[in-house]
Amino acid sequence: MRRNLTDIDSLKALAHPLRQQMFTHLNRFGSATSADLADRFEADRGATSYHLRQLERFGFVEEDTDRSAGRRRYWKAIPLDLRLPYESDDPAIAAAADAIGRQWLDQGQRDLRAYLADRGAFGAFGEAAMHSFSSTTLTADELARFSEEYVAFMSRWHRYPAEASDGARPITVLFNAFPTPS
């Protein structure tokens, strides 16, 4: 589901580094409890619980009612096509969008560096992976259509971790399409 992040409260909620890490983890590995996430990120359980409630408040995660029981709450990411604002007259919105964009870029670069440093360790996944660089010449309208087609393609391939086929593993997909600086 496409979601344009244009309000400052949602942007601030997602811009927090620990929330971004937890949201990414839930997207990649499926549902988890606040205790699981506290252990994973070496954070306080109360803090992870608070941050999960904030992510829920702004529609990024929800309770995984299939796994939750009693006081043990599991959380899962809501699959979203998140879009940051291109520009804003509000400096707070621009700063929060910039912080999120930088976190996404940094995470993608860390993942790519780690993969490239040890490609042989991934076996069949390493053989199936692609690391590519391309360029083309498009109008602004064509670039917009190209980007939307890419998002539609990724949506067709989205799988919740709990619904993935046997032998599946999280896959990082990086996509950047932007005007080439002169």
VMD Tcl script that builds the backbone (N, CA, C; Angstrom):
set m [mol new atoms 546]
animate dup $m
set s [atomselect $m all]
$s set {name element resname resid chain x y z} {
  {N N MET 1 A 0.842 -1.169 0.000}
  {CA C MET 1 A 0.000 0.000 0.000}
  {C C MET 1 A 0.896 1.245 0.000}
  {N N ARG 2 A 0.627 2.152 -0.910}
  {CA C ARG 2 A 1.410 3.380 -1.000}
  {C C ARG 2 A 1.042 4.313 0.138}
  {N N ARG 3 A 2.072 4.885 0.728}
  {CA C ARG 3 A 1.851 5.858 1.792}
  {C C ARG 3 A 2.839 6.998 1.633}
  {N N ASN 4 A 2.314 8.162 1.358}
  {CA C ASN 4 A 3.127 9.359 1.255}
  {C C ASN 4 A 3.323 9.930 2.662}
  {N N LEU 5 A 4.541 9.972 3.093}
  {CA C LEU 5 A 4.847 10.488 4.425}
  {C C LEU 5 A 5.004 12.003 4.344}
  {N N THR 6 A 3.942 12.702 4.663}
  {CA C THR 6 A 3.968 14.161 4.542}
  {C C THR 6 A 3.725 14.882 5.859}
  {N N ASP 7 A 3.273 14.133 6.896}
  {CA C ASP 7 A 3.022 14.821 8.159}
  {C C ASP 7 A 4.221 14.650 9.087}
  {N N ILE 8 A 4.520 15.697 9.807}
  {CA C ILE 8 A 5.721 15.725 10.636}
  {C C ILE 8 A 5.705 14.647 11.711}
  {N N ASP 9 A 4.560 14.343 12.283}
  {CA C ASP 9 A 4.514 13.358 13.360}
  {C C ASP 9 A 4.891 11.962 12.865}
  {N N SER 10 A 4.370 11.549 11.714}
  {CA C SER 10 A 4.735 10.246 11.144}
  {C C SER 10 A 6.211 10.211 10.766}
  {N N LEU 11 A 6.688 11.281 10.182}
  {CA C LEU 11 A 8.095 11.345 9.797}
  {C C LEU 11 A 9.002 11.247 11.020}
  {N N LYS 12 A 8.671 12.001 12.071}
  {CA C LYS 12 A 9.480 11.947 13.287}
  {C C LYS 12 A 9.432 10.553 13.919}
  {N N ALA 13 A 8.259 9.933 13.884}
  {CA C ALA 13 A 8.122 8.595 14.458}
  {C C ALA 13 A 9.055 7.612 13.756}
  {N N LEU 14 A 9.144 7.703 12.449}
  {CA C LEU 14 A 9.968 6.771 11.686}
  {C C LEU 14 A 11.445 7.177 11.663}
  {N N ALA 15 A 11.738 8.442 11.882}
  {CA C ALA 15 A 13.121 8.921 11.802}
  {C C ALA 15 A 13.967 8.493 12.991}
  {N N HIS 16 A 13.350 8.103 14.085}
  {CA C HIS 16 A 14.114 7.703 15.259}
  {C C HIS 16 A 14.952 6.469 14.908}
  {N N PRO 17 A 16.252 6.494 15.155}
  {CA C PRO 17 A 17.119 5.387 14.726}
  {C C PRO 17 A 16.721 4.004 15.260}
  {N N LEU 18 A 16.360 3.887 16.532}
  {CA C LEU 18 A 15.973 2.578 17.057}
  {C C LEU 18 A 14.669 2.115 16.424}
  {N N ARG 19 A 13.732 3.010 16.223}
  {CA C ARG 19 A 12.470 2.635 15.569}
  {C C ARG 19 A 12.737 2.161 14.147}
  {N N GLN 20 A 13.619 2.847 13.460}
  {CA C GLN 20 A 13.953 2.462 12.089}
  {C C GLN 20 A 14.582 1.064 12.077}
  {N N GLN 21 A 15.460 0.772 13.031}
  {CA C GLN 21 A 16.081 -0.546 13.110}
  {C C GLN 21 A 15.038 -1.622 13.399}
  {N N MET 22 A 14.137 -1.339 14.331}
  {CA C MET 22 A 13.112 -2.322 14.681}
  {C C MET 22 A 12.162 -2.545 13.505}
  {N N PHE 23 A 11.766 -1.474 12.836}
  {CA C PHE 23 A 10.865 -1.574 11.683}
  {C C PHE 23 A 11.521 -2.402 10.578}
  {N N THR 24 A 12.788 -2.151 10.310}
  {CA C THR 24 A 13.522 -2.914 9.297}
  {C C THR 24 A 13.605 -4.385 9.697}
  {N N HIS 25 A 13.907 -4.642 10.952}
  {CA C HIS 25 A 14.006 -6.025 11.435}
  {C C HIS 25 A 12.668 -6.753 11.266}
  {N N LEU 26 A 11.573 -6.117 11.641}
  {CA C LEU 26 A 10.256 -6.747 11.508}
  {C C LEU 26 A 9.916 -6.993 10.042}
  {N N ASN 27 A 10.288 -6.080 9.159}
  {CA C ASN 27 A 10.058 -6.283 7.728}
  {C C ASN 27 A 10.853 -7.467 7.202}
  {N N ARG 28 A 12.066 -7.621 7.653}
  {CA C ARG 28 A 12.941 -8.660 7.123}
  {C C ARG 28 A 12.706 -10.033 7.734}
  {N N PHE 29 A 12.485 -10.066 9.031}
  {CA C PHE 29 A 12.492 -11.353 9.726}
  {C C PHE 29 A 11.155 -11.751 10.319}
  {N N GLY 30 A 10.158 -10.917 10.191}
  {CA C GLY 30 A 8.841 -11.255 10.699}
  {C C GLY 30 A 8.610 -10.769 12.107}
  {N N SER 31 A 7.531 -11.224 12.679}
  {CA C SER 31 A 7.082 -10.697 13.956}
  {C C SER 31 A 8.054 -11.025 15.088}
  {N N ALA 32 A 8.017 -10.161 16.099}
  {CA C ALA 32 A 8.883 -10.302 17.268}
  {C C ALA 32 A 8.229 -9.579 18.436}
  {N N THR 33 A 8.653 -9.934 19.633}
  {CA C THR 33 A 8.191 -9.246 20.831}
  {C C THR 33 A 9.128 -8.078 21.136}
  {N N SER 34 A 8.693 -7.202 22.025}
  {CA C SER 34 A 9.570 -6.107 22.442}
  {C C SER 34 A 10.817 -6.666 23.127}
  {N N ALA 35 A 10.684 -7.793 23.846}
  {CA C ALA 35 A 11.844 -8.418 24.490}
  {C C ALA 35 A 12.830 -8.950 23.449}
  {N N ASP 36 A 12.301 -9.565 22.383}
  {CA C ASP 36 A 13.162 -10.044 21.289}
  {C C ASP 36 A 13.958 -8.887 20.699}
  {N N LEU 37 A 13.274 -7.788 20.458}
  {CA C LEU 37 A 13.919 -6.624 19.847}
  {C C LEU 37 A 14.899 -5.956 20.806}
  {N N ALA 38 A 14.557 -5.941 22.088}
  {CA C ALA 38 A 15.477 -5.384 23.083}
  {C C ALA 38 A 16.779 -6.176 23.088}
  {N N ASP 39 A 16.668 -7.495 23.045}
  {CA C ASP 39 A 17.867 -8.340 23.002}
  {C C ASP 39 A 18.649 -8.105 21.713}
  {N N ARG 40 A 17.957 -8.060 20.605}
  {CA C ARG 40 A 18.605 -7.896 19.295}
  {C C ARG 40 A 19.385 -6.590 19.201}
  {N N PHE 41 A 18.804 -5.516 19.746}
  {CA C PHE 41 A 19.419 -4.189 19.599}
  {C C PHE 41 A 20.063 -3.685 20.891}
  {N N GLU 42 A 20.193 -4.595 21.874}
  {CA C GLU 42 A 20.815 -4.240 23.152}
  {C C GLU 42 A 20.199 -2.961 23.713}
  {N N ALA 43 A 18.883 -2.969 23.777}
  {CA C ALA 43 A 18.126 -1.813 24.265}
  {C C ALA 43 A 17.286 -2.229 25.463}
  {N N ASP 44 A 16.808 -1.269 26.159}
  {CA C ASP 44 A 15.929 -1.489 27.302}
  {C C ASP 44 A 14.572 -2.002 26.823}
  {N N ARG 45 A 14.032 -3.004 27.506}
  {CA C ARG 45 A 12.735 -3.572 27.109}
  {C C ARG 45 A 11.625 -2.532 27.143}
  {N N GLY 46 A 11.644 -1.692 28.150}
  {CA C GLY 46 A 10.634 -0.637 28.235}
  {C C GLY 46 A 10.728 0.317 27.048}
  {N N ALA 47 A 11.957 0.620 26.645}
  {CA C ALA 47 A 12.151 1.516 25.495}
  {C C ALA 47 A 11.649 0.882 24.208}
  {N N THR 48 A 11.970 -0.402 24.002}
  {CA C THR 48 A 11.502 -1.036 22.761}
  {C C THR 48 A 9.988 -1.129 22.748}
  {N N SER 49 A 9.393 -1.390 23.890}
  {CA C SER 49 A 7.930 -1.448 23.976}
  {C C SER 49 A 7.330 -0.086 23.636}
  {N N TYR 50 A 7.897 0.969 24.191}
  {CA C TYR 50 A 7.430 2.330 23.900}
  {C C TYR 50 A 7.561 2.635 22.406}
  {N N HIS 51 A 8.720 2.322 21.831}
  {CA C HIS 51 A 8.946 2.634 20.420}
  {C C HIS 51 A 8.016 1.827 19.509}
  {N N LEU 52 A 7.727 0.595 19.880}
  {CA C LEU 52 A 6.764 -0.198 19.100}
  {C C LEU 52 A 5.373 0.432 19.152}
  {N N ARG 53 A 4.979 0.910 20.315}
  {CA C ARG 53 A 3.668 1.570 20.419}
  {C C ARG 53 A 3.623 2.841 19.571}
  {N N GLN 54 A 4.744 3.546 19.490}
  {CA C GLN 54 A 4.789 4.737 18.636}
  {C C GLN 54 A 4.699 4.350 17.158}
  {N N LEU 55 A 5.394 3.307 16.770}
  {CA C LEU 55 A 5.296 2.830 15.387}
  {C C LEU 55 A 3.873 2.374 15.079}
  {N N GLU 56 A 3.226 1.744 16.052}
  {CA C GLU 56 A 1.829 1.332 15.865}
  {C C GLU 56 A 0.924 2.562 15.742}
  {N N ARG 57 A 1.139 3.525 16.591}
  {CA C ARG 57 A 0.315 4.745 16.591}
  {C C ARG 57 A 0.312 5.421 15.221}
  {N N PHE 58 A 1.438 5.354 14.533}
  {CA C PHE 58 A 1.542 6.020 13.236}
  {C C PHE 58 A 1.410 5.065 12.053}
  {N N GLY 59 A 0.940 3.843 12.321}
  {CA C GLY 59 A 0.573 2.932 11.247}
  {C C GLY 59 A 1.706 2.211 10.545}
  {N N PHE 60 A 2.826 1.999 11.228}
  {CA C PHE 60 A 3.942 1.285 10.622}
  {C C PHE 60 A 4.001 -0.180 11.046}
  {N N VAL 61 A 3.506 -0.480 12.245}
  {CA C VAL 61 A 3.463 -1.854 12.739}
  {C C VAL 61 A 2.106 -2.108 13.371}
  {N N GLU 62 A 1.814 -3.392 13.555}
  {CA C GLU 62 A 0.581 -3.786 14.236}
  {C C GLU 62 A 0.847 -5.057 15.017}
  {N N GLU 63 A -0.059 -5.352 15.928}
  {CA C GLU 63 A 0.096 -6.584 16.692}
  {C C GLU 63 A -0.121 -7.781 15.772}
  {N N ASP 64 A 0.710 -8.790 15.942}
  {CA C ASP 64 A 0.546 -10.046 15.222}
  {C C ASP 64 A -0.341 -10.919 16.099}
  {N N THR 65 A -1.644 -10.809 15.896}
  {CA C THR 65 A -2.612 -11.493 16.767}
  {C C THR 65 A -2.539 -13.009 16.632}
  {N N ASP 66 A -2.019 -13.520 15.521}
  {CA C ASP 66 A -1.879 -14.966 15.357}
  {C C ASP 66 A -0.836 -15.547 16.309}
  {N N ARG 67 A 0.159 -14.760 16.660}
  {CA C ARG 67 A 1.236 -15.252 17.528}
  {C C ARG 67 A 1.114 -14.777 18.968}
  {N N SER 68 A 0.421 -13.658 19.192}
  {CA C SER 68 A 0.321 -13.094 20.536}
  {C C SER 68 A -0.539 -13.980 21.423}
  {N N ALA 69 A -0.165 -14.040 22.709}
  {CA C ALA 69 A -0.941 -14.821 23.682}
  {C C ALA 69 A -0.748 -14.191 25.053}
  {N N GLY 70 A -1.844 -13.891 25.714}
  {CA C GLY 70 A -1.769 -13.297 27.039}
  {C C GLY 70 A -1.041 -11.966 26.992}
  {N N ARG 71 A -0.033 -11.835 27.857}
  {CA C ARG 71 A 0.733 -10.583 27.909}
  {C C ARG 71 A 1.875 -10.567 26.895}
  {N N ARG 72 A 2.105 -11.670 26.235}
  {CA C ARG 72 A 3.192 -11.766 25.255}
  {C C ARG 72 A 2.680 -11.281 23.902}
  {N N ARG 73 A 3.035 -10.032 23.573}
  {CA C ARG 73 A 2.588 -9.421 22.321}
  {C C ARG 73 A 3.680 -9.508 21.264}
  {N N TYR 74 A 3.286 -10.028 20.125}
  {CA C TYR 74 A 4.169 -10.022 18.957}
  {C C TYR 74 A 3.745 -8.869 18.059}
  {N N TRP 75 A 4.727 -8.261 17.425}
  {CA C TRP 75 A 4.502 -7.139 16.525}
  {C C TRP 75 A 4.988 -7.510 15.133}
  {N N LYS 76 A 4.286 -7.003 14.127}
  {CA C LYS 76 A 4.732 -7.221 12.749}
  {C C LYS 76 A 4.643 -5.904 11.992}
  {N N ALA 77 A 5.504 -5.790 10.998}
  {CA C ALA 77 A 5.497 -4.606 10.152}
  {C C ALA 77 A 4.310 -4.667 9.205}
  {N N ILE 78 A 3.756 -3.520 8.911}
  {CA C ILE 78 A 2.709 -3.417 7.896}
  {C C ILE 78 A 3.433 -3.158 6.578}
  {N N PRO 79 A 3.237 -4.019 5.561}
  {CA C PRO 79 A 3.956 -3.793 4.304}
  {C C PRO 79 A 3.456 -2.518 3.639}
  {N N LEU 80 A 4.367 -1.611 3.435}
  {CA C LEU 80 A 4.016 -0.310 2.890}
  {C C LEU 80 A 5.015 0.106 1.822}
  {N N ASP 81 A 4.536 0.838 0.862}
  {CA C ASP 81 A 5.380 1.522 -0.115}
  {C C ASP 81 A 5.517 2.942 0.434}
  {N N LEU 82 A 6.535 3.153 1.256}
  {CA C LEU 82 A 6.701 4.443 1.917}
  {C C LEU 82 A 7.375 5.430 0.978}
  {N N ARG 83 A 6.799 6.620 0.875}
  {CA C ARG 83 A 7.343 7.667 0.011}
  {C C ARG 83 A 7.652 8.903 0.845}
  {N N LEU 84 A 8.877 9.362 0.724}
  {CA C LEU 84 A 9.280 10.589 1.408}
  {C C LEU 84 A 8.928 11.796 0.546}
  {N N PRO 85 A 8.651 12.935 1.170}
  {CA C PRO 85 A 8.343 14.126 0.359}
  {C C PRO 85 A 9.571 14.578 -0.427}
  {N N TYR 86 A 9.330 14.981 -1.647}
  {CA C TYR 86 A 10.421 15.452 -2.508}
  {C C TYR 86 A 11.017 16.732 -1.940}
  {N N GLU 87 A 10.152 17.637 -1.577}
  {CA C GLU 87 A 10.599 18.885 -0.962}
  {C C GLU 87 A 9.475 19.409 -0.087}
  {N N SER 88 A 9.845 20.265 0.837}
  {CA C SER 88 A 8.853 20.830 1.741}
  {C C SER 88 A 9.277 22.228 2.150}
  {N N ASP 89 A 8.300 23.094 2.291}
  {CA C ASP 89 A 8.570 24.441 2.797}
  {C C ASP 89 A 8.784 24.427 4.305}
  {N N ASP 90 A 8.383 23.335 4.944}
  {CA C ASP 90 A 8.526 23.192 6.386}
  {C C ASP 90 A 9.892 22.574 6.686}
  {N N PRO 91 A 10.790 23.316 7.334}
  {CA C PRO 91 A 12.131 22.781 7.606}
  {C C PRO 91 A 12.119 21.520 8.463}
  {N N ALA 92 A 11.154 21.378 9.360}
  {CA C ALA 92 A 11.079 20.178 10.208}
  {C C ALA 92 A 10.737 18.952 9.364}
  {N N ILE 93 A 9.813 19.097 8.423}
  {CA C ILE 93 A 9.448 17.988 7.533}
  {C C ILE 93 A 10.640 17.621 6.657}
  {N N ALA 94 A 11.303 18.635 6.103}
  {CA C ALA 94 A 12.465 18.381 5.248}
  {C C ALA 94 A 13.571 17.670 6.032}
  {N N ALA 95 A 13.820 18.088 7.263}
  {CA C ALA 95 A 14.882 17.486 8.073}
  {C C ALA 95 A 14.547 16.033 8.432}
  {N N ALA 96 A 13.292 15.773 8.808}
  {CA C ALA 96 A 12.896 14.403 9.167}
  {C C ALA 96 A 12.957 13.492 7.944}
  {N N ALA 97 A 12.477 13.976 6.796}
  {CA C ALA 97 A 12.533 13.177 5.563}
  {C C ALA 97 A 13.986 12.901 5.182}
  {N N ASP 98 A 14.847 13.889 5.341}
  {CA C ASP 98 A 16.263 13.711 5.043}
  {C C ASP 98 A 16.879 12.665 5.975}
  {N N ALA 99 A 16.532 12.708 7.255}
  {CA C ALA 99 A 17.066 11.736 8.219}
  {C C ALA 99 A 16.651 10.313 7.843}
  {N N ILE 100 A 15.388 10.132 7.477}
  {CA C ILE 100 A 14.914 8.800 7.076}
  {C C ILE 100 A 15.620 8.350 5.804}
  {N N GLY 101 A 15.700 9.211 4.812}
  {CA C GLY 101 A 16.366 8.865 3.554}
  {C C GLY 101 A 17.814 8.457 3.774}
  {N N ARG 102 A 18.497 9.172 4.642}
  {CA C ARG 102 A 19.897 8.829 4.943}
  {C C ARG 102 A 19.997 7.483 5.661}
  {N N GLN 103 A 19.060 7.210 6.573}
  {CA C GLN 103 A 19.072 5.915 7.259}
  {C C GLN 103 A 18.836 4.785 6.259}
  {N N TRP 104 A 17.907 4.959 5.333}
  {CA C TRP 104 A 17.644 3.930 4.320}
  {C C TRP 104 A 18.881 3.706 3.472}
  {N N LEU 105 A 19.505 4.789 3.047}
  {CA C LEU 105 A 20.710 4.688 2.226}
  {C C LEU 105 A 21.837 4.011 2.994}
  {N N ASP 106 A 22.055 4.427 4.237}
  {CA C ASP 106 A 23.118 3.830 5.047}
  {C C ASP 106 A 22.886 2.338 5.255}
  {N N GLN 107 A 21.647 1.939 5.546}
  {CA C GLN 107 A 21.349 0.514 5.760}
  {C C GLN 107 A 21.609 -0.273 4.478}
  {N N GLY 108 A 21.162 0.254 3.359}
  {CA C GLY 108 A 21.392 -0.423 2.086}
  {C C GLY 108 A 22.867 -0.567 1.782}
  {N N GLN 109 A 23.631 0.475 2.037}
  {CA C GLN 109 A 25.068 0.403 1.786}
  {C C GLN 109 A 25.762 -0.584 2.724}
  {N N ARG 110 A 25.355 -0.617 3.996}
  {CA C ARG 110 A 25.934 -1.599 4.926}
  {C C ARG 110 A 25.635 -3.021 4.459}
  {N N ASP 111 A 24.384 -3.253 4.051}
  {CA C ASP 111 A 24.004 -4.583 3.580}
  {C C ASP 111 A 24.805 -4.969 2.337}
  {N N LEU 112 A 24.936 -4.059 1.391}
  {CA C LEU 112 A 25.665 -4.351 0.162}
  {C C LEU 112 A 27.139 -4.609 0.443}
  {N N ARG 113 A 27.757 -3.792 1.283}
  {CA C ARG 113 A 29.167 -4.002 1.622}
  {C C ARG 113 A 29.374 -5.374 2.283}
  {N N ALA 114 A 28.486 -5.725 3.203}
  {CA C ALA 114 A 28.616 -7.014 3.893}
  {C C ALA 114 A 28.453 -8.170 2.908}
  {N N TYR 115 A 27.510 -8.044 2.002}
  {CA C TYR 115 A 27.321 -9.080 0.984}
  {C C TYR 115 A 28.553 -9.191 0.089}
  {N N LEU 116 A 29.046 -8.072 -0.421}
  {CA C LEU 116 A 30.190 -8.100 -1.330}
  {C C LEU 116 A 31.460 -8.599 -0.638}
  {N N ALA 117 A 31.581 -8.370 0.654}
  {CA C ALA 117 A 32.765 -8.803 1.392}
  {C C ALA 117 A 32.833 -10.319 1.543}
  {N N ASP 118 A 31.686 -10.991 1.432}
  {CA C ASP 118 A 31.681 -12.433 1.675}
  {C C ASP 118 A 30.675 -13.137 0.762}
  {N N ARG 119 A 30.706 -12.798 -0.537}
  {CA C ARG 119 A 29.739 -13.363 -1.485}
  {C C ARG 119 A 29.691 -14.886 -1.466}
  {N N GLY 120 A 30.845 -15.527 -1.325}
  {CA C GLY 120 A 30.905 -16.979 -1.377}
  {C C GLY 120 A 30.125 -17.661 -0.265}
  {N N ALA 121 A 29.877 -16.960 0.819}
  {CA C ALA 121 A 29.183 -17.559 1.962}
  {C C ALA 121 A 27.686 -17.724 1.708}
  {N N PHE 122 A 27.178 -17.169 0.630}
  {CA C PHE 122 A 25.735 -17.188 0.397}
  {C C PHE 122 A 25.289 -18.318 -0.521}
  {N N GLY 123 A 26.224 -19.120 -1.003}
  {CA C GLY 123 A 25.882 -20.284 -1.807}
  {C C GLY 123 A 24.981 -19.966 -2.981}
  {N N ALA 124 A 23.887 -20.718 -3.099}
  {CA C ALA 124 A 22.956 -20.544 -4.218}
  {C C ALA 124 A 22.366 -19.144 -4.247}
  {N N PHE 125 A 22.194 -18.539 -3.075}
  {CA C PHE 125 A 21.666 -17.169 -3.043}
  {C C PHE 125 A 22.669 -16.194 -3.651}
  {N N GLY 126 A 23.953 -16.416 -3.381}
  {CA C GLY 126 A 24.981 -15.569 -3.976}
  {C C GLY 126 A 25.014 -15.697 -5.489}
  {N N GLU 127 A 24.833 -16.942 -5.971}
  {CA C GLU 127 A 24.800 -17.167 -7.421}
  {C C GLU 127 A 23.573 -16.539 -8.059}
  {N N ALA 128 A 22.454 -16.517 -7.339}
  {CA C ALA 128 A 21.210 -15.966 -7.885}
  {C C ALA 128 A 21.144 -14.446 -7.768}
  {N N ALA 129 A 21.968 -13.868 -6.903}
  {CA C ALA 129 A 21.917 -12.423 -6.661}
  {C C ALA 129 A 22.462 -11.648 -7.858}
  {N N MET 130 A 22.063 -10.413 -7.940}
  {CA C MET 130 A 22.569 -9.536 -8.990}
  {C C MET 130 A 23.006 -8.220 -8.365}
  {N N HIS 131 A 24.144 -7.781 -8.789}
  {CA C HIS 131 A 24.668 -6.471 -8.407}
  {C C HIS 131 A 24.961 -5.779 -9.725}
  {N N SER 132 A 24.208 -4.758 -10.033}
  {CA C SER 132 A 24.241 -4.182 -11.376}
  {C C SER 132 A 24.291 -2.665 -11.324}
  {N N PHE 133 A 24.800 -2.084 -12.365}
  {CA C PHE 133 A 24.801 -0.632 -12.525}
  {C C PHE 133 A 24.349 -0.337 -13.940}
  {N N SER 134 A 23.394 0.543 -14.076}
  {CA C SER 134 A 22.870 0.914 -15.392}
  {C C SER 134 A 22.569 2.399 -15.427}
  {N N SER 135 A 22.377 2.898 -16.610}
  {CA C SER 135 A 21.871 4.260 -16.769}
  {C C SER 135 A 21.038 4.303 -18.046}
  {N N THR 136 A 20.191 5.282 -18.122}
  {CA C THR 136 A 19.329 5.455 -19.275}
  {C C THR 136 A 19.039 6.941 -19.430}
  {N N THR 137 A 18.286 7.297 -20.435}
  {CA C THR 137 A 17.894 8.680 -20.662}
  {C C THR 137 A 16.378 8.727 -20.734}
  {N N LEU 138 A 15.755 9.455 -19.804}
  {CA C LEU 138 A 14.301 9.498 -19.702}
  {C C LEU 138 A 13.821 10.920 -19.483}
  {N N THR 139 A 12.570 11.154 -19.822}
  {CA C THR 139 A 11.926 12.411 -19.434}
  {C C THR 139 A 11.480 12.271 -17.982}
  {N N ALA 140 A 11.070 13.349 -17.368}
  {CA C ALA 140 A 10.576 13.293 -15.990}
  {C C ALA 140 A 9.342 12.391 -15.905}
  {N N ASP 141 A 8.446 12.468 -16.877}
  {CA C ASP 141 A 7.259 11.610 -16.881}
  {C C ASP 141 A 7.641 10.136 -17.025}
  {N N GLU 142 A 8.612 9.852 -17.886}
  {CA C GLU 142 A 9.057 8.463 -18.055}
  {C C GLU 142 A 9.711 7.940 -16.772}
  {N N LEU 143 A 10.502 8.783 -16.116}
  {CA C LEU 143 A 11.121 8.379 -14.865}
  {C C LEU 143 A 10.051 8.070 -13.815}
  {N N ALA 144 A 9.015 8.879 -13.746}
  {CA C ALA 144 A 7.920 8.627 -12.796}
  {C C ALA 144 A 7.235 7.298 -13.117}
  {N N ARG 145 A 6.968 7.031 -14.386}
  {CA C ARG 145 A 6.342 5.761 -14.776}
  {C C ARG 145 A 7.263 4.570 -14.476}
  {N N PHE 146 A 8.542 4.735 -14.805}
  {CA C PHE 146 A 9.535 3.698 -14.520}
  {C C PHE 146 A 9.536 3.365 -13.032}
  {N N SER 147 A 9.552 4.367 -12.188}
  {CA C SER 147 A 9.570 4.159 -10.741}
  {C C SER 147 A 8.306 3.453 -10.260}
  {N N GLU 148 A 7.153 3.854 -10.774}
  {CA C GLU 148 A 5.893 3.206 -10.375}
  {C C GLU 148 A 5.847 1.754 -10.837}
  {N N GLU 149 A 6.380 1.467 -12.023}
  {CA C GLU 149 A 6.427 0.090 -12.499}
  {C C GLU 149 A 7.341 -0.751 -11.613}
  {N N TYR 150 A 8.432 -0.165 -11.168}
  {CA C TYR 150 A 9.330 -0.874 -10.262}
  {C C TYR 150 A 8.618 -1.209 -8.947}
  {N N VAL 151 A 7.913 -0.240 -8.383}
  {CA C VAL 151 A 7.189 -0.464 -7.125}
  {C C VAL 151 A 6.129 -1.551 -7.308}
  {N N ALA 152 A 5.412 -1.522 -8.417}
  {CA C ALA 152 A 4.397 -2.551 -8.687}
  {C C ALA 152 A 5.053 -3.928 -8.797}
  {N N PHE 153 A 6.194 -3.982 -9.455}
  {CA C PHE 153 A 6.938 -5.236 -9.573}
  {C C PHE 153 A 7.345 -5.755 -8.202}
  {N N MET 154 A 7.899 -4.902 -7.361}
  {CA C MET 154 A 8.305 -5.311 -6.011}
  {C C MET 154 A 7.094 -5.751 -5.187}
  {N N SER 155 A 5.980 -5.092 -5.357}
  {CA C SER 155 A 4.768 -5.468 -4.616}
  {C C SER 155 A 4.320 -6.880 -4.975}
  {N N ARG 156 A 4.458 -7.243 -6.245}
  {CA C ARG 156 A 4.090 -8.602 -6.660}
  {C C ARG 156 A 4.970 -9.656 -6.002}
  {N N TRP 157 A 6.190 -9.300 -5.665}
  {CA C TRP 157 A 7.132 -10.250 -5.088}
  {C C TRP 157 A 7.211 -10.161 -3.565}
  {N N HIS 158 A 6.461 -9.271 -2.945}
  {CA C HIS 158 A 6.526 -9.140 -1.481}
  {C C HIS 158 A 5.976 -10.389 -0.802}
  {N N ARG 159 A 6.683 -10.854 0.212}
  {CA C ARG 159 A 6.239 -11.982 1.022}
  {C C ARG 159 A 6.460 -11.639 2.484}
  {N N TYR 160 A 5.465 -11.902 3.323}
  {CA C TYR 160 A 5.701 -11.848 4.766}
  {C C TYR 160 A 6.667 -12.969 5.096}
  {N N PRO 161 A 7.593 -12.754 6.015}
  {CA C PRO 161 A 8.509 -13.838 6.372}
  {C C PRO 161 A 7.779 -15.124 6.781}
  {N N ALA 162 A 6.682 -14.995 7.493}
  {CA C ALA 162 A 5.947 -16.187 7.952}
  {C C ALA 162 A 5.269 -16.935 6.806}
  {N N GLU 163 A 5.091 -16.284 5.665}
  {CA C GLU 163 A 4.407 -16.902 4.526}
  {C C GLU 163 A 5.370 -17.323 3.419}
  {N N ALA 164 A 6.659 -17.142 3.648}
  {CA C ALA 164 A 7.647 -17.437 2.614}
  {C C ALA 164 A 7.779 -18.941 2.405}
  {N N SER 165 A 8.219 -19.310 1.227}
  {CA C SER 165 A 8.460 -20.718 0.895}
  {C C SER 165 A 9.611 -21.263 1.717}
  {N N ASP 166 A 9.631 -22.585 1.866}
  {CA C ASP 166 A 10.752 -23.229 2.547}
  {C C ASP 166 A 12.043 -22.863 1.833}
  {N N GLY 167 A 13.067 -22.573 2.602}
  {CA C GLY 167 A 14.365 -22.231 2.033}
  {C C GLY 167 A 14.516 -20.762 1.682}
  {N N ALA 168 A 13.457 -19.975 1.868}
  {CA C ALA 168 A 13.535 -18.542 1.559}
  {C C ALA 168 A 14.320 -17.825 2.655}
  {N N ARG 169 A 14.912 -16.716 2.312}
  {CA C ARG 169 A 15.620 -15.886 3.284}
  {C C ARG 169 A 15.376 -14.423 2.945}
  {N N PRO 170 A 15.576 -13.512 3.894}
  {CA C PRO 170 A 15.387 -12.086 3.599}
  {C C PRO 170 A 16.334 -11.642 2.483}
  {N N ILE 171 A 15.826 -10.830 1.608}
  {CA C ILE 171 A 16.589 -10.302 0.476}
  {C C ILE 171 A 16.525 -8.780 0.531}
  {N N THR 172 A 17.676 -8.145 0.464}
  {CA C THR 172 A 17.732 -6.688 0.401}
  {C C THR 172 A 17.670 -6.274 -1.057}
  {N N VAL 173 A 16.773 -5.354 -1.360}
  {CA C VAL 173 A 16.651 -4.844 -2.720}
  {C C VAL 173 A 16.877 -3.340 -2.668}
  {N N LEU 174 A 17.877 -2.882 -3.384}
  {CA C LEU 174 A 18.178 -1.446 -3.436}
  {C C LEU 174 A 17.723 -0.916 -4.781}
  {N N PHE 175 A 17.065 0.203 -4.757}
  {CA C PHE 175 A 16.649 0.837 -6.000}
  {C C PHE 175 A 16.832 2.328 -5.847}
  {N N ASN 176 A 17.575 2.892 -6.761}
  {CA C ASN 176 A 17.756 4.346 -6.806}
  {C C ASN 176 A 17.625 4.758 -8.252}
  {N N ALA 177 A 16.727 5.649 -8.526}
  {CA C ALA 177 A 16.602 6.215 -9.868}
  {C C ALA 177 A 16.484 7.710 -9.700}
  {N N PHE 178 A 17.489 8.415 -10.173}
  {CA C PHE 178 A 17.525 9.865 -9.966}
  {C C PHE 178 A 18.305 10.521 -11.104}
  {N N PRO 179 A 18.084 11.819 -11.296}
  {CA C PRO 179 A 18.825 12.506 -12.361}
  {C C PRO 179 A 20.332 12.468 -12.078}
  {N N THR 180 A 21.098 12.124 -13.082}
  {CA C THR 180 A 22.538 12.071 -12.940}
  {C C THR 180 A 23.077 13.487 -12.769}
  {N N PRO 181 A 23.799 13.735 -11.665}
  {CA C PRO 181 A 24.374 15.078 -11.487}
  {C C PRO 181 A 25.409 15.355 -12.577}
  {N N SER 182 A 25.485 16.568 -12.997}
  {CA C SER 182 A 26.458 16.936 -14.042}
  {C C SER 182 A 27.855 16.968 -13.496}
}
mol reanalyze $m
mol bondsrecalc $m
mol representation Tube
mol addrep $m
